[in-house]
Amino acid sequence: MDSNFLGKDQFIWWKGVVEDRKDPIMLGRVKVRIFGWHSEDPQQILTDDLPWASVSTPADTGRNPVGLKEGDWVW
């Protein structure tokens, strides 16, 4: 049985809050502080040190001209 699909093996589901959306290579990524993984204290882990997260689907789908913004919760 092939187990190389989303949700099996090494994949980790998470929830977090968007802290930065100024992707320097303009791929639409956002920096996310993951709840329970990263410290809630921004002095312990700076926003600059958070990982970039890829957005799996357009966040605005053409209906919301703003899209994701700092403070939005994401999966």
N, CA, C and O atoms as a MOPAC input file, in Angstrom:
PM7 MOZYME 1SCF
protein

 N      0.84700 1    -1.18700 1     0.00000 1
 C      0.00000 1     0.00000 1     0.00000 1
 C      0.88400 1     1.23800 1     0.00000 1
 O      1.82200 1     1.33100 1     0.79200 1
 N      0.59500 1     2.18300 1    -0.87300 1
 C      1.35500 1     3.42600 1    -0.96900 1
 C      0.89000 1     4.37100 1     0.13700 1
 O     -0.29800 1     4.67600 1     0.24100 1
 N      1.83500 1     4.83600 1     0.96800 1
 C      1.46000 1     5.74700 1     2.06400 1
 C      2.03000 1     7.14700 1     1.85000 1
 O      2.09500 1     7.93500 1     2.79300 1
 N      2.44000 1     7.46500 1     0.63600 1
 C      3.00600 1     8.77700 1     0.34400 1
 C      1.93100 1     9.75500 1    -0.11800 1
 O      1.94000 1    10.20800 1    -1.26200 1
 N      1.02500 1    10.06800 1     0.76500 1
 C      0.02000 1    11.07400 1     0.45000 1
 C     -0.24100 1    11.91300 1     1.68800 1
 O      0.09300 1    11.51800 1     2.80600 1
 N     -0.83700 1    13.06500 1     1.47600 1
 C     -1.07500 1    14.03000 1     2.54400 1
 C     -1.83100 1    13.40200 1     3.70800 1
 O     -2.89400 1    12.80900 1     3.52500 1
 N     -1.26900 1    13.54100 1     4.90700 1
 C     -1.91500 1    13.02300 1     6.09500 1
 C     -1.30100 1    11.74400 1     6.62800 1
 O     -1.71000 1    11.27000 1     7.68800 1
 N     -0.33600 1    11.17000 1     5.93100 1
 C      0.31000 1     9.93000 1     6.37200 1
 C      1.78400 1    10.19300 1     6.62600 1
 O      2.33300 1    11.19900 1     6.17800 1
 N      2.40900 1     9.29500 1     7.33500 1
 C      3.85000 1     9.30300 1     7.57200 1
 C      4.32900 1    10.59500 1     8.23100 1
 O      3.94600 1    10.87600 1     9.36600 1
 N      5.14800 1    11.37900 1     7.55400 1
 C      5.82200 1    12.52400 1     8.16100 1
 C      5.02000 1    13.82200 1     8.14700 1
 O      5.48300 1    14.82200 1     8.69500 1
 N      3.85600 1    13.84000 1     7.55100 1
 C      3.07800 1    15.07300 1     7.45100 1
 C      2.50400 1    15.46100 1     8.81100 1
 O      1.98100 1    14.60900 1     9.52900 1
 N      2.59700 1    16.73000 1     9.16200 1
 C      2.08300 1    17.23000 1    10.44000 1
 C      1.06100 1    18.33000 1    10.15900 1
 O      1.38300 1    19.33800 1     9.53000 1
 N     -0.17400 1    18.12900 1    10.62900 1
 C     -1.19300 1    19.17400 1    10.53100 1
 C     -0.92700 1    20.19800 1    11.62400 1
 O     -0.47700 1    19.83100 1    12.70900 1
 N     -1.19100 1    21.45300 1    11.36600 1
 C     -0.97600 1    22.50100 1    12.35400 1
 C     -1.94500 1    23.64600 1    12.11200 1
 O     -2.56700 1    23.74600 1    11.05400 1
 N     -2.06000 1    24.50600 1    13.11600 1
 C     -2.86100 1    25.71800 1    13.02500 1
 C     -1.99100 1    26.84300 1    13.54900 1
 O     -1.23200 1    26.64500 1    14.49700 1
 N     -2.08700 1    28.01200 1    12.95400 1
 C     -1.25100 1    29.11400 1    13.40100 1
 C     -1.81800 1    30.45600 1    12.98200 1
 O     -2.92000 1    30.54900 1    12.44200 1
 N     -1.03900 1    31.49100 1    13.24300 1
 C     -1.46300 1    32.86100 1    12.93200 1
 C     -0.44700 1    33.49100 1    11.97700 1
 O      0.76300 1    33.37500 1    12.17300 1
 N     -0.95600 1    34.15200 1    10.95000 1
 C     -0.10100 1    34.82200 1     9.97300 1
 C      0.55500 1    36.03500 1    10.63300 1
 O     -0.12600 1    36.86900 1    11.23100 1
 N      1.89200 1    36.12800 1    10.52100 1
 C      2.60600 1    37.27600 1    11.07800 1
 C      3.27300 1    38.13500 1    10.01100 1
 O      3.62600 1    39.28400 1    10.27800 1
 N      3.45200 1    37.59800 1     8.80700 1
 C      4.12200 1    38.36200 1     7.75100 1
 C      3.68400 1    37.80800 1     6.40900 1
 O      3.64200 1    36.59300 1     6.22000 1
 N      3.36100 1    38.68300 1     5.48500 1
 C      2.95600 1    38.24300 1     4.14100 1
 C      3.77900 1    38.90400 1     3.04700 1
 O      3.40500 1    38.86400 1     1.87500 1
 N      4.89900 1    39.51300 1     3.42700 1
 C      5.75200 1    40.18000 1     2.44400 1
 C      6.80900 1    39.19700 1     1.93000 1
 O      7.98700 1    39.30900 1     2.26900 1
 N      6.38500 1    38.25800 1     1.13000 1
 C      7.25400 1    37.20900 1     0.59300 1
 C      8.27700 1    37.83400 1    -0.35500 1
 O      7.89800 1    38.38800 1    -1.38700 1
 N      9.57500 1    37.75200 1    -0.02200 1
 C     10.58300 1    38.41500 1    -0.85200 1
 C     10.71500 1    37.84200 1    -2.26100 1
 O     11.21100 1    38.52300 1    -3.15800 1
 N     10.27600 1    36.59400 1    -2.46600 1
 C     10.36300 1    36.03300 1    -3.82000 1
 C      8.98000 1    35.92800 1    -4.47100 1
 O      8.81100 1    35.27400 1    -5.50000 1
 N      8.00000 1    36.58400 1    -3.84900 1
 C      6.65500 1    36.76900 1    -4.39400 1
 C      5.98800 1    35.48400 1    -4.87000 1
 O      5.46800 1    35.41000 1    -5.98300 1
 N      6.01200 1    34.46500 1    -3.99500 1
 C      5.32100 1    33.21300 1    -4.28900 1
 C      3.97400 1    33.12300 1    -3.56800 1
 O      3.28000 1    32.11300 1    -3.68000 1
 N      3.60400 1    34.16700 1    -2.83100 1
 C      2.34400 1    34.15900 1    -2.10000 1
 C      2.42500 1    33.46300 1    -0.75600 1
 O      1.39600 1    33.15300 1    -0.15600 1
 N      3.65500 1    33.21100 1    -0.26700 1
 C      3.82200 1    32.53800 1     1.02700 1
 C      3.57800 1    33.52400 1     2.16500 1
 O      3.60400 1    34.73900 1     1.97500 1
 N      3.34000 1    32.96700 1     3.35900 1
 C      3.16400 1    33.77600 1     4.56700 1
 C      4.00000 1    33.16900 1     5.69300 1
 O      4.21700 1    31.95800 1     5.73200 1
 N      4.46500 1    34.01800 1     6.60400 1
 C      5.16200 1    33.52100 1     7.79600 1
 C      4.11100 1    33.26800 1     8.86000 1
 O      3.26000 1    34.11700 1     9.12200 1
 N      4.17600 1    32.09100 1     9.47400 1
 C      3.13600 1    31.65200 1    10.40000 1
 C      3.75300 1    31.24600 1    11.73700 1
 O      4.73200 1    30.50100 1    11.78300 1
 N      3.16600 1    31.74700 1    12.82100 1
 C      3.52400 1    31.29600 1    14.17100 1
 C      2.56900 1    30.15300 1    14.50500 1
 O      1.37000 1    30.37100 1    14.68000 1
 N      3.10300 1    28.93700 1    14.59100 1
 C      2.28200 1    27.74300 1    14.77800 1
 C      1.97700 1    27.55200 1    16.26200 1
 O      2.88000 1    27.50700 1    17.09700 1
 N      0.68800 1    27.44200 1    16.57200 1
 C      0.25100 1    27.26800 1    17.95700 1
 C      0.79800 1    25.96200 1    18.51900 1
 O      0.68600 1    24.91100 1    17.88900 1
 N      1.38900 1    26.03400 1    19.70600 1
 C      1.91200 1    24.85500 1    20.36900 1
 C      3.26400 1    24.39200 1    19.85200 1
 O      3.85300 1    23.46700 1    20.41100 1
 N      3.76100 1    25.01200 1    18.80600 1
 C      5.05600 1    24.64500 1    18.23300 1
 C      6.05300 1    25.77800 1    18.45300 1
 O      7.16600 1    25.55600 1    18.92800 1
 N      5.63800 1    26.99700 1    18.10100 1
 C      6.46500 1    28.18100 1    18.31500 1
 C      5.99600 1    28.90800 1    19.56200 1
 O      4.80800 1    28.89800 1    19.88300 1
 N      6.91900 1    29.53400 1    20.26000 1
 C      6.57700 1    30.32800 1    21.42900 1
 C      5.62400 1    31.45200 1    21.03600 1
 O      5.75100 1    32.04200 1    19.96300 1
 N      4.67300 1    31.74000 1    21.91500 1
 C      3.79200 1    32.87500 1    21.67400 1
 C      4.51300 1    34.19500 1    21.90600 1
 O      4.03700 1    35.24700 1    21.47900 1
 N      5.64600 1    34.14600 1    22.57300 1
 C      6.43200 1    35.33300 1    22.87900 1
 C      7.29500 1    35.69400 1    21.66900 1
 O      8.23700 1    34.96700 1    21.35200 1
 N      6.99200 1    36.80500 1    20.98600 1
 C      7.75500 1    37.16700 1    19.79400 1
 C      9.21600 1    37.52500 1    20.08500 1
 O     10.01300 1    37.66400 1    19.15800 1
 N      9.56900 1    37.67300 1    21.35900 1
 C     10.96800 1    37.92900 1    21.71000 1
 C     11.78200 1    36.63700 1    21.71800 1
 O     12.99700 1    36.66800 1    21.51900 1
 N     11.11400 1    35.49400 1    21.94800 1
 C     11.82000 1    34.20800 1    21.95700 1
 C     12.06500 1    33.69300 1    20.54000 1
 O     13.14400 1    33.18200 1    20.24100 1
 N     11.07800 1    33.82700 1    19.68100 1
 C     11.22000 1    33.47200 1    18.27200 1
 C     10.71500 1    34.67300 1    17.47500 1
 O      9.51700 1    34.95500 1    17.44600 1
 N     11.64400 1    35.37400 1    16.83100 1
 C     11.29500 1    36.56200 1    16.05900 1
 C     10.49600 1    36.17500 1    14.81900 1
 O     10.65500 1    35.07700 1    14.28500 1
 N      9.64400 1    37.07500 1    14.37000 1
 C      8.87800 1    36.83600 1    13.14900 1
 C      9.80200 1    36.48900 1    11.99500 1
 O      9.47800 1    35.61200 1    11.19400 1
 N     10.95100 1    37.15900 1    11.89000 1
 C     11.90400 1    36.88100 1    10.81400 1
 C     12.39500 1    35.43100 1    10.83000 1
 O     12.79300 1    34.89900 1     9.79400 1
 N     12.36700 1    34.79000 1    12.00600 1
 C     12.85600 1    33.41800 1    12.13600 1
 C     11.77800 1    32.36100 1    11.91900 1
 O     12.08100 1    31.16700 1    11.91400 1
 N     10.52900 1    32.77600 1    11.74000 1
 C      9.44100 1    31.82500 1    11.49700 1
 C      9.54500 1    31.27500 1    10.07800 1
 O     10.08600 1    31.94100 1     9.19600 1
 N      9.03400 1    30.06700 1     9.85000 1
 C      9.09700 1    29.48700 1     8.50700 1
 C      8.07100 1    30.12100 1     7.56700 1
 O      7.04000 1    30.63600 1     8.00000 1
 N      8.37900 1    30.07000 1     6.27900 1
 C      7.40300 1    30.47500 1     5.27700 1
 C      6.46200 1    29.29800 1     5.04500 1
 O      6.89800 1    28.14900 1     4.97600 1
 N      5.18000 1    29.59000 1     4.92800 1
 C      4.18100 1    28.56300 1     4.64100 1
 C      3.58700 1    28.83500 1     3.26400 1
 O      3.26000 1    29.97400 1     2.93000 1
 N      3.45200 1    27.78700 1     2.47800 1
 C      2.81900 1    27.91700 1     1.16400 1
 C      1.31300 1    27.90400 1     1.33500 1
 O      0.77400 1    27.16700 1     2.16000 1
 N      0.65100 1    28.71400 1     0.55900 1
 C     -0.81300 1    28.76100 1     0.57200 1
 C     -1.29500 1    27.74400 1    -0.45000 1
 O     -0.89900 1    27.78900 1    -1.61500 1
 N     -2.15800 1    26.81900 1    -0.00900 1
 C     -2.54700 1    25.72400 1    -0.89600 1
 C     -3.66700 1    26.08200 1    -1.85800 1
 O     -3.84800 1    25.40100 1    -2.86800 1
 N     -4.40300 1    27.10600 1    -1.57700 1
 C     -5.46800 1    27.54700 1    -2.46400 1
 C     -5.52500 1    29.06200 1    -2.39500 1
 O     -5.18800 1    29.63000 1    -1.35600 1
 N     -5.92900 1    29.72400 1    -3.43700 1
 C     -6.00500 1    31.18400 1    -3.34400 1
 C     -6.85800 1    31.60000 1    -2.16000 1
 O     -7.99800 1    31.16100 1    -2.01300 1
 N     -6.29700 1    32.44400 1    -1.32800 1
 C     -6.98400 1    32.82700 1    -0.09600 1
 C     -8.16200 1    33.75400 1    -0.34300 1
 O     -9.01300 1    33.90500 1     0.53300 1
 N     -8.23300 1    34.37700 1    -1.51200 1
 C     -9.33400 1    35.30500 1    -1.73300 1
 C    -10.35900 1    34.79000 1    -2.74000 1
 O    -11.46600 1    35.32700 1    -2.78500 1
 N    -10.05400 1    33.79500 1    -3.53300 1
 C    -10.93600 1    33.20300 1    -4.54600 1
 C    -11.69000 1    34.25700 1    -5.35700 1
 O    -12.77900 1    33.99700 1    -5.86900 1
 N    -11.10100 1    35.44400 1    -5.46900 1
 C    -11.70800 1    36.49100 1    -6.27300 1
 C    -12.80400 1    37.26900 1    -5.58500 1
 O    -13.31000 1    38.24200 1    -6.14600 1
 N    -13.19200 1    36.86500 1    -4.36800 1
 C    -14.28400 1    37.54400 1    -3.66800 1
 C    -13.78300 1    38.51500 1    -2.61000 1
 O    -14.49000 1    39.45600 1    -2.24900 1
 N    -12.57200 1    38.29700 1    -2.11000 1
 C    -12.02800 1    39.14600 1    -1.05300 1
 C    -10.79200 1    39.83500 1    -1.60400 1
 O     -9.77100 1    39.17800 1    -1.80600 1
 N    -10.85100 1    41.14300 1    -1.85400 1
 C     -9.71100 1    41.81800 1    -2.46800 1
 C     -8.48200 1    41.89900 1    -1.56700 1
 O     -7.39700 1    42.23000 1    -2.04500 1
 N     -8.62700 1    41.60500 1    -0.28200 1
 C     -7.50300 1    41.71200 1     0.64400 1
 C     -6.71500 1    40.41600 1     0.73600 1
 O     -5.48700 1    40.46700 1     0.80700 1
 N     -7.36300 1    39.25400 1     0.73900 1
 C     -6.68300 1    37.98000 1     0.91200 1
 C     -6.21600 1    37.82300 1     2.35200 1
 O     -6.76300 1    38.45400 1     3.25700 1
 N     -5.19500 1    36.97500 1     2.57000 1
 C     -4.66400 1    36.77800 1     3.91800 1
 C     -3.98900 1    38.05000 1     4.40500 1
 O     -3.41100 1    38.80800 1     3.62700 1
 N     -4.07800 1    38.26400 1     5.72200 1
 C     -3.40900 1    39.41200 1     6.31000 1
 C     -2.86400 1    39.01200 1     7.67600 1
 O     -3.24900 1    37.98200 1     8.22900 1
 N     -1.97800 1    39.82100 1     8.20600 1
 C     -1.41000 1    39.55300 1     9.52600 1
 C     -2.55000 1    39.42700 1    10.53700 1
 O     -3.48500 1    40.22700 1    10.54300 1
 N     -2.45100 1    38.40100 1    11.39200 1
 C     -3.48700 1    38.15100 1    12.39500 1
 C     -4.48300 1    37.09000 1    12.00700 1
 O     -5.19000 1    36.57400 1    12.87300 1
 N     -4.56800 1    36.73700 1    10.71300 1
 C     -5.48100 1    35.68200 1    10.27500 1
 C     -4.97800 1    34.33000 1    10.76300 1
 O     -3.77300 1    34.07800 1    10.78200 1
 N     -5.90300 1    33.46700 1    11.15700 1
 C     -5.56500 1    32.10100 1    11.55400 1
 C     -5.62500 1    31.21200 1    10.32900 1
 O     -6.51700 1    31.34600 1     9.49100 1
 N     -4.66100 1    30.29800 1    10.23100 1
 C     -4.58500 1    29.40400 1     9.07700 1
 C     -4.31800 1    27.97300 1     9.53500 1
 O     -3.83300 1    27.74900 1    10.64400 1
 N     -4.63600 1    27.00700 1     8.67200 1
 C     -4.31900 1    25.59500 1     8.89900 1
 C     -3.08700 1    25.27100 1     8.11200 1
 O     -2.61800 1    24.13400 1     8.14000 1

